[in-house]
């Protein structure tokens, strides 16, 4: 549970950092698909780098140098597990980017109305 929580915090921090990069909104005036795919790729690459560095840091303390640590990491890392997690993160980032771009395009108020209805609708049709 702690590893998943720390991983989620790292991904959240990556998204916050990446959103400040000047080239992230490159396709702002194009159809949403361009922006969604572009942001998902940027977020995925940065998450990949952070995850790799996260695995590399303990190896550096064991081996004493970055080059030796990288060689040990390439040899010892469970690559199928690493890539399975990376693919899962890419899928979730695709959903996140789709949602945020849709919210940006239609506006927060319209999105809230679509999901939860208007205040009058809730009053007229109590559950």
N, C-alpha and C positions, 0 to 999 in steps of 0.2 A: 504494500500500500504506500509506503514512504517513497519507494522508487518511482511509482506511477505519479505521485503528487509532485515530486521534484521534476520529473520529466514534463508534466503539464505546465509547471511554472516556467520551465526553460522555453517551451514552445510559445507560451503567452508572451514572455519577454522578447523573444525573437520577432513576433508579430508587431509588438510595440516599437521595436527598434527599426524594423523594415519599413513600417509605415512612415517613418521620418525621412527615408531616403528620397532624393528628388525625382528619381526615375520610376517610382512605383506607380504613379498616376499617369503613365505614358499614354494610355489608351482611354482616357476619360471621355472623349467625344466620339468614341466608336461604339458599336453594339456591345452589350454587356459581356458577351462571351469572350471577347478579346481581353477585357480587363480582368475577368475572372481567371482565365487561363494564365495570363501574365503574372498576376499576383500569386496564384498558386505555385507557379514555377519559382518565383523569387523566394517565397516563404519556404518552399521545400528545399531549395539549395542551401539557404541559410540554416534551416533546421538540421540538414545533413551535416553541415560543417560544425555546428555546435555539438551535435551528438557525437561526431567523430572526435572532436577535441575533448569532450567529456570522457570518452573511453581512453584517450591518449594520455591525459594528465596523470592518472595513477601509474601508468607504464613509465612515464618519465622519471618519477621518483624511484622506481625500482631499478631502471637500467642506467640512469645517470645522464643520458643524452636523448635529444629528440629523434635523431636518426635511428638509434638502437631501439627506442621505444616504438617508433613507427614500424620497424621491421617485426618486432615481437607482436605488436597489435595486429598486423596483417596476417601473421601466422596463427595467432591464438584466438582471434575474435570469431564468434559464431556468426558467420556471414548470413546464413539463411534467416536467423532470428533478427539480425540487424536490418536486413532488407525487408523482412515482413513488417517490422515496426515502421520502417520508413514508408512503405507503401500504404499502410494504414493511416499514417499521419498525412500523406498526400491526399487520401480520400477525404479525411475529415477537414483538411484545409480547403479542399474543393467545395465542400458544403459551406464552410465558413465564408469563403470568398463570394460564393453565390448569394448567400444571405445578406452580407454587408453591401454588395453591389446592388442587389435588388432594393434594399432599404434606402440606399442613396438615391436610386433612380426614381422611386415612387414616393419617397418621403416617409418620415417616421410616423406622422399622424395617419396617413393612409394605410400603412402597414399595420398599425395598431387596430385600425378600424376593420381591416380585412381579417385579422386573427381573432379579435375579441368583440367585434361589432361596435355599434355606437352606444352611447349611454342610454338614449331613448329606446333602442332595441332591447337592451337588457331590462329596462323598466317594464316595457310592454309585454315581453315574453319571459317571465321569471321561470327559472328552472325548476 
